[in-house]
Amino acid sequence: GYRYVILDIPLLFETRGLTRFMKYTVLVYCDPLTQLARLMKRSGLGAAEAEARIGSQLPLDEKRKWATHVIDNSGDRESTRRQVLRLHARLEDSLDFLWARLAVGTAVAGLGGLVFLLLRHFIS
């Protein structure tokens, strides 16, 4: 019953190839100073180590070009939460895969009708 699936792939844009299998991609980003501070705190890295790790990844501006949706995580938690809820509503209301749902519904209804007719034929 869900309309979309979330795959959390930290280095998605670095792989390049995986993005072709996805209808939408979401980049959650923050400004470079916040990114550096969060990485140092989370991983217990020094500034040089954290900068090297960030430097080995695609720059955020490059990732933004690849993403179909961007969430700015530089602010407070509530700001990020509001952005996520807006994106969720947009994806839930999307009709992008309506054709697939209709095709599956039609196939199931057709098979159900066929089974009904076969049962009716053999029972009579």
N, CA, C and O of each residue as an XYZ file, in Angstrom:
496
protein
N       0.792     -1.201      0.000
C       0.000      0.000      0.000
C       0.833      1.264      0.000
O       0.289      2.357     -0.160
N       2.137      1.146      0.175
C       2.973      2.346      0.170
C       3.270      2.755     -1.259
O       3.349      1.910     -2.151
N       3.432      4.040     -1.474
C       3.650      4.556     -2.822
C       5.119      4.742     -3.160
O       5.464      4.990     -4.315
N       5.979      4.624     -2.170
C       7.401      4.758     -2.448
C       8.215      4.028     -1.401
O       7.722      3.685     -0.327
N       9.473      3.798     -1.739
C      10.411      3.100     -0.860
C      11.611      4.013     -0.669
O      12.062      4.660     -1.614
N      12.128      4.065      0.551
C      13.298      4.882      0.831
C      14.514      3.973      0.964
O      14.517      3.028      1.752
N      15.534      4.271      0.189
C      16.817      3.575      0.290
C      17.825      4.598      0.792
O      18.041      5.623      0.145
N      18.432      4.337      1.920
C      19.426      5.239      2.492
C      20.801      4.800      1.999
O      21.372      3.836      2.509
N      21.327      5.513      1.001
C      22.598      5.144      0.379
C      23.525      6.349      0.474
O      23.457      7.248     -0.365
N      24.390      6.379      1.483
C      25.227      7.564      1.712
C      26.067      8.013      0.521
O      26.214      9.216      0.307
N      26.616      7.101     -0.251
C      27.473      7.482     -1.372
C      26.784      7.233     -2.716
O      27.434      6.873     -3.697
N      25.482      7.425     -2.750
C      24.694      7.166     -3.954
C      25.229      7.921     -5.167
O      25.415      7.335     -6.234
N      25.474      9.200     -5.010
C      25.871     10.006     -6.158
C      27.296      9.704     -6.602
O      27.641      9.929     -7.762
N      28.118      9.204     -5.707
C      29.477      8.813     -6.077
C      29.473      7.580     -6.971
O      30.360      7.426     -7.810
N      28.486      6.699     -6.804
C      28.406      5.495     -7.622
C      27.890      5.789     -9.019
O      28.152      5.029     -9.951
N      27.172      6.866     -9.170
C      26.591      7.326    -10.436
C      25.638      6.324    -11.083
O      24.538      6.697    -11.490
N      26.033      5.086    -11.180
C      25.219      4.100    -11.885
C      23.902      3.765    -11.219
O      22.923      3.476    -11.907
N      23.855      3.795     -9.914
C      22.627      3.406     -9.210
C      21.479      4.384     -9.414
O      20.315      3.992     -9.331
N      21.785      5.636     -9.677
C      20.724      6.636     -9.797
C      19.793      6.360    -10.974
O      18.645      6.804    -10.965
N      20.261      5.645    -11.972
C      19.394      5.374    -13.129
C      18.250      4.427    -12.788
O      17.275      4.343    -13.535
N      18.356      3.711    -11.666
C      17.297      2.793    -11.251
C      16.264      3.469    -10.358
O      15.336      2.816     -9.880
N      16.413      4.757    -10.133
C      15.542      5.460     -9.193
C      14.776      6.579     -9.888
O      15.335      7.363    -10.656
N      13.500      6.627     -9.598
C      12.660      7.685    -10.160
C      13.055      9.028     -9.556
O      13.183     10.024    -10.269
N      13.247      9.050     -8.241
C      13.605     10.275     -7.528
C      14.830     10.016     -6.659
O      15.036      8.908     -6.163
N      15.624     11.043     -6.487
C      16.726     10.989     -5.537
C      16.614     12.203     -4.625
O      16.247     13.295     -5.061
N      16.930     11.999     -3.373
C      16.829     13.067     -2.385
C      18.209     13.281     -1.781
O      18.857     12.338     -1.327
N      18.640     14.512     -1.782
C      19.890     14.874     -1.129
C      19.554     15.636      0.139
O      18.861     16.652      0.098
N      20.045     15.143      1.262
C      19.937     15.868      2.519
C      21.304     16.489      2.748
O      22.290     15.777      2.942
N      21.364     17.801      2.727
C      22.661     18.455      2.813
C      22.648     19.532      3.898
O      21.597     19.916      4.412
N      23.830     19.997      4.220
C      23.980     21.138      5.111
C      25.181     21.941      4.630
O      25.937     21.485      3.772
N      25.350     23.116      5.176
C      26.473     23.941      4.745
C      27.788     23.262      5.148
O      27.811     22.473      6.092
N      28.874     23.563      4.442
C      30.145     22.869      4.679
C      30.673     22.940      6.119
O      31.216     21.954      6.617
N      30.527     24.073      6.787
C      31.013     24.166      8.174
C      30.226     23.253      9.105
O      30.796     22.599      9.978
N      28.923     23.216      8.911
C      28.083     22.326      9.722
C      28.415     20.873      9.406
O      28.481     20.042     10.311
N      28.621     20.564      8.141
C      28.981     19.197      7.737
C      30.270     18.761      8.429
O      30.349     17.652      8.958
N      31.267     19.625      8.427
C      32.545     19.313      9.047
C      32.394     19.107     10.556
O      32.920     18.142     11.110
N      31.680     20.011     11.212
C      31.491     19.912     12.663
C      30.722     18.646     13.040
O      31.074     17.975     14.011
N      29.689     18.319     12.289
C      28.898     17.120     12.584
C      29.718     15.848     12.375
O      29.634     14.917     13.176
N      30.499     15.806     11.319
C      31.331     14.635     11.057
C      32.363     14.445     12.160
O      32.575     13.327     12.629
N      32.996     15.521     12.570
C      33.997     15.438     13.632
C      33.367     14.933     14.930
O      33.937     14.091     15.623
N      32.192     15.456     15.245
C      31.513     15.055     16.489
C      31.045     13.601     16.417
O      31.254     12.828     17.352
N      30.411     13.237     15.301
C      29.851     11.889     15.162
C      30.929     10.814     15.138
O      30.788      9.770     15.775
N      32.007     11.072     14.401
C      33.017     10.034     14.199
C      34.260     10.207     15.056
O      35.173      9.382     15.006
N      34.297     11.273     15.840
C      35.459     11.507     16.685
C      36.726     11.785     15.892
O      37.822     11.422     16.319
N      36.581     12.421     14.750
C      37.726     12.714     13.889
C      38.284     14.098     14.175
O      37.571     14.985     14.643
N      39.551     14.268     13.890
C      40.151     15.589     13.930
C      39.767     16.341     12.668
O      39.222     15.758     11.731
N      40.053     17.637     12.646
C      39.664     18.466     11.505
C      40.289     17.970     10.204
O      39.606     17.898      9.182
N      41.575     17.629     10.227
C      42.255     17.190      9.006
C      41.650     15.887      8.474
O      41.448     15.741      7.269
N      41.361     14.943      9.374
C      40.763     13.669      8.955
C      39.363     13.882      8.383
O      39.002     13.296      7.363
N      38.587     14.724      9.050
C      37.226     14.992      8.586
C      37.249     15.690      7.232
O      36.465     15.351      6.346
N      38.140     16.659      7.067
C      38.246     17.361      5.785
C      38.666     16.397      4.675
O      38.183     16.500      3.547
N      39.558     15.467      4.988
C      39.991     14.485      3.990
C      38.829     13.581      3.584
O      38.665     13.267      2.405
N      38.034     13.168      4.551
C      36.886     12.310      4.243
C      35.882     13.055      3.369
O      35.385     12.509      2.384
N      35.590     14.282      3.727
C      34.654     15.078      2.928
C      35.234     15.332      1.536
O      34.510     15.300      0.540
N      36.532     15.582      1.474
C      37.187     15.840      0.196
C      37.187     14.648     -0.741
O      37.318     14.820     -1.952
N      37.044     13.445     -0.208
C      37.028     12.247     -1.049
C      35.657     12.015     -1.689
O      35.508     11.160     -2.562
N      34.669     12.779     -1.251
C      33.313     12.646     -1.796
C      33.078     13.721     -2.849
O      33.828     14.691     -2.951
N      32.014     13.526     -3.633
C      31.608     14.571     -4.569
C      31.247     15.822     -3.783
O      30.682     15.717     -2.694
N      31.555     16.986     -4.299
C      31.140     18.218     -3.621
C      29.613     18.301     -3.546
O      28.915     17.803     -4.429
N      29.106     18.924     -2.502
C      27.657     19.038     -2.312
C      26.974     19.723     -3.488
O      25.867     19.342     -3.867
N      27.623     20.730     -4.069
C      27.020     21.413     -5.223
C      26.835     20.464     -6.403
O      25.855     20.576     -7.139
N      27.765     19.533     -6.587
C      27.650     18.533     -7.647
C      26.508     17.564     -7.337
O      25.732     17.207     -8.224
N      26.408     17.146     -6.086
C      25.322     16.238     -5.692
C      23.964     16.906     -5.877
O      22.993     16.251     -6.257
N      23.897     18.206     -5.610
C      22.627     18.929     -5.767
C      22.152     18.884     -7.211
O      20.947     18.860     -7.462
N      23.076     18.872     -8.162
C      22.700     18.804     -9.585
C      22.060     17.462     -9.918
O      21.179     17.392    -10.775
N      22.489     16.407     -9.257
C      21.984     15.061     -9.519
C      20.657     14.777     -8.816
O      19.876     13.945     -9.277
N      20.405     15.455     -7.721
C      19.231     15.152     -6.896
C      17.958     15.725     -7.510
O      17.960     16.829     -8.056
N      16.880     14.967     -7.413
C      15.589     15.484     -7.864
C      14.903     16.280     -6.753
O      14.058     17.132     -7.027
N      15.265     16.003     -5.506
C      14.740     16.743     -4.353
C      15.887     17.021     -3.397
O      16.781     16.193     -3.224
N      15.854     18.187     -2.780
C      16.907     18.585     -1.852
C      16.281     19.022     -0.540
O      15.336     19.811     -0.517
N      16.823     18.498      0.553
C      16.400     18.903      1.897
C      17.586     19.583      2.564
O      18.666     19.004      2.677
N      17.375     20.811      3.003
C      18.426     21.580      3.667
C      18.402     21.268      5.155
O      17.469     21.640      5.866
N      19.436     20.585      5.612
C      19.536     20.152      7.001
C      20.463     21.066      7.804
O      20.995     20.658      8.836
N      20.658     22.307      7.333
C      21.554     23.234      8.029
C      20.897     23.864      9.248
O      21.579     24.261     10.193
N      19.592     23.952      9.226
C      18.873     24.627     10.302
C      18.538     23.710     11.458
O      19.209     22.705     11.696
N      17.499     24.072     12.161
C      17.089     23.273     13.318
C      16.285     22.054     12.873
O      15.906     21.927     11.708
N      16.041     21.183     13.809
C      15.346     19.924     13.538
C      13.944     20.148     12.982
O      13.502     19.423     12.090
N      13.253     21.138     13.504
C      11.882     21.402     13.064
C      11.838     21.848     11.598
O      10.926     21.467     10.863
N      12.801     22.640     11.178
C      12.872     23.075      9.782
C      13.071     21.873      8.862
O      12.418     21.763      7.824
N      13.964     20.984      9.242
C      14.198     19.770      8.445
C      12.945     18.906      8.434
O      12.571     18.362      7.395
N      12.306     18.780      9.572
C      11.080     17.970      9.680
C       9.994     18.487      8.733
O       9.331     17.699      8.058
N       9.814     19.798      8.683
C       8.798     20.383      7.792
C       9.113     20.075      6.332
O       8.208     19.770      5.556
N      10.376     20.150      5.953
C      10.775     19.844      4.576
C      10.503     18.381      4.243
O      10.031     18.061      3.152
N      10.802     17.500      5.186
C      10.566     16.064      4.968
C       9.074     15.794      4.828
O       8.670     15.018      3.963
N       8.257     16.412      5.653
C       6.806     16.213      5.568
C       6.245     16.734      4.244
O       5.351     16.114      3.667
N       6.759     17.864      3.759
C       6.315     18.378      2.452
C       6.685     17.406      1.335
O       5.882     17.147      0.439
N       7.895     16.875      1.391
C       8.324     15.919      0.373
C       7.493     14.639      0.455
O       7.093     14.088     -0.571
N       7.238     14.174      1.660
C       6.411     12.976      1.841
C       5.032     13.179      1.218
O       4.538     12.307      0.504
N       4.418     14.314      1.484
C       3.089     14.592      0.928
C       3.143     14.613     -0.600
O       2.247     14.099     -1.269
N       4.189     15.204     -1.134
C       4.339     15.277     -2.586
C       4.481     13.874     -3.189
O       3.860     13.577     -4.210
N       5.283     13.018     -2.571
C       5.479     11.662     -3.089
C       4.231     10.811     -2.908
O       3.896     10.010     -3.779
N       3.544     10.976     -1.789
C       2.315     10.210     -1.549
C       1.229     10.570     -2.558
O       0.446      9.712     -2.965
N       1.183     11.843     -2.963
C       0.159     12.298     -3.905
C       0.548     12.069     -5.363
O      -0.242     12.336     -6.269
N       1.751     11.581     -5.587
C       2.254     11.406     -6.942
C       1.439     10.364     -7.708
O       1.065      9.321     -7.172
N       1.185     10.667     -8.940
C       0.480      9.726     -9.820
C       1.446      9.047    -10.781
O       1.017      8.430    -11.756
N       2.741      9.153    -10.518
C       3.752      8.615    -11.428
C       3.578      7.131    -11.707
O       3.820      6.682    -12.828
N       3.172      6.378    -10.727
C       3.072      4.937    -10.920
C       1.620      4.464    -10.965
O       1.335      3.290    -10.733
N       0.708      5.386    -11.266
C      -0.700      5.038    -11.379
C      -0.915      3.975    -12.445
O      -1.709      3.054    -12.253
N      -0.210      4.095    -13.572
C      -0.360      3.110    -14.654
C      -0.007      1.711    -14.173
O      -0.662      0.743    -14.558
N       1.021      1.590    -13.338
C       1.433      0.270    -12.840
C       0.370     -0.296    -11.896
O       0.038     -1.480    -11.962
N      -0.156      0.556    -11.026
C      -1.197      0.090    -10.102
C      -2.449     -0.323    -10.871
O      -3.086     -1.321    -10.533
N      -2.801      0.433    -11.894
C      -3.968      0.078    -12.707
C      -3.740     -1.230    -13.459
O      -4.650     -2.053    -13.559
N      -2.543     -1.424    -13.981
C      -2.239     -2.664    -14.707
C      -2.327     -3.868    -13.780
O      -2.898     -4.894    -14.153
N      -1.773     -3.758    -12.584
C      -1.826     -4.864    -11.629
C      -3.267     -5.124    -11.210
O      -3.688     -6.277    -11.120
N      -4.022     -4.068    -10.956
C      -5.432     -4.232    -10.583
C      -6.230     -4.910    -11.677
O      -7.064     -5.772    -11.403
N      -5.979     -4.524    -12.909
C      -6.679     -5.130    -14.048
C      -6.308     -6.601    -14.185
O      -7.173     -7.441    -14.433
N      -5.030     -6.911    -14.025
C      -4.579     -8.304    -14.128
C      -5.209     -9.161    -13.037
O      -5.670    -10.270    -13.305
N      -5.229     -8.648    -11.807
C      -5.823     -9.400    -10.691
C      -7.316     -9.597    -10.924
O      -7.842    -10.688    -10.707
N      -7.994     -8.550    -11.363
C      -9.434     -8.671    -11.625
C      -9.687     -9.672    -12.758
O     -10.622    -10.469    -12.691
N      -8.843     -9.623    -13.800
C      -9.000    -10.561    -14.918
C      -8.790    -11.999    -14.485
O      -9.554    -12.884    -14.870
N      -7.759    -12.239    -13.687
C      -7.511    -13.595    -13.189
C      -8.637    -14.066    -12.272
O      -9.053    -15.223    -12.318
N      -9.117    -13.153    -11.445
C     -10.241    -13.508    -10.567
C     -11.472    -13.889    -11.369
O     -12.166    -14.848    -11.032
N     -11.745    -13.141    -12.427
C     -12.882    -13.448    -13.293
C     -12.715    -14.785    -13.992
O     -13.671    -15.551    -14.116
N     -11.507    -15.065    -14.446
C     -11.227    -16.336    -15.112
C     -11.420    -17.507    -14.154
O     -12.037    -18.512    -14.507
N     -10.892    -17.372    -12.943
C     -11.061    -18.427    -11.935
C     -12.542    -18.633    -11.645
O     -13.002    -19.771    -11.544
N     -13.291    -17.543    -11.510
C     -14.728    -17.634    -11.255
C     -15.431    -18.399    -12.382
O     -16.251    -19.280    -12.120
N     -15.110    -18.063    -13.628
C     -15.760    -18.737    -14.765
C     -15.391    -20.212    -14.828
O     -16.240    -21.057    -15.113
N     -14.117    -20.525    -14.560
C     -13.690    -21.921    -14.576
C     -14.392    -22.723    -13.467
O     -14.878    -23.829    -13.703
N     -14.436    -22.156    -12.272
C     -15.135    -22.829    -11.169
C     -16.608    -23.028    -11.481
O     -17.169    -24.091    -11.216
N     -17.215    -22.025    -12.031
C     -18.654    -22.102    -12.368
C     -18.881    -23.180    -13.428
O     -19.874    -23.906    -13.382
N     -17.962    -23.278    -14.374
C     -18.083    -24.276    -15.439
C     -17.943    -25.692    -14.865
O     -18.720    -26.583    -15.208
N     -16.944    -25.896    -13.988
C     -16.710    -27.229    -13.470
C     -17.707    -27.643    -12.403
O     -17.957    -28.834    -12.217
N     -18.271    -26.688    -11.708
C     -19.263    -27.003    -10.661
C     -20.621    -27.346    -11.283
O     -21.364    -28.161    -10.736
N     -20.950    -26.723    -12.432
C     -22.248    -26.964    -13.051
C     -22.351    -28.325    -13.643
O     -23.389    -28.678    -14.203
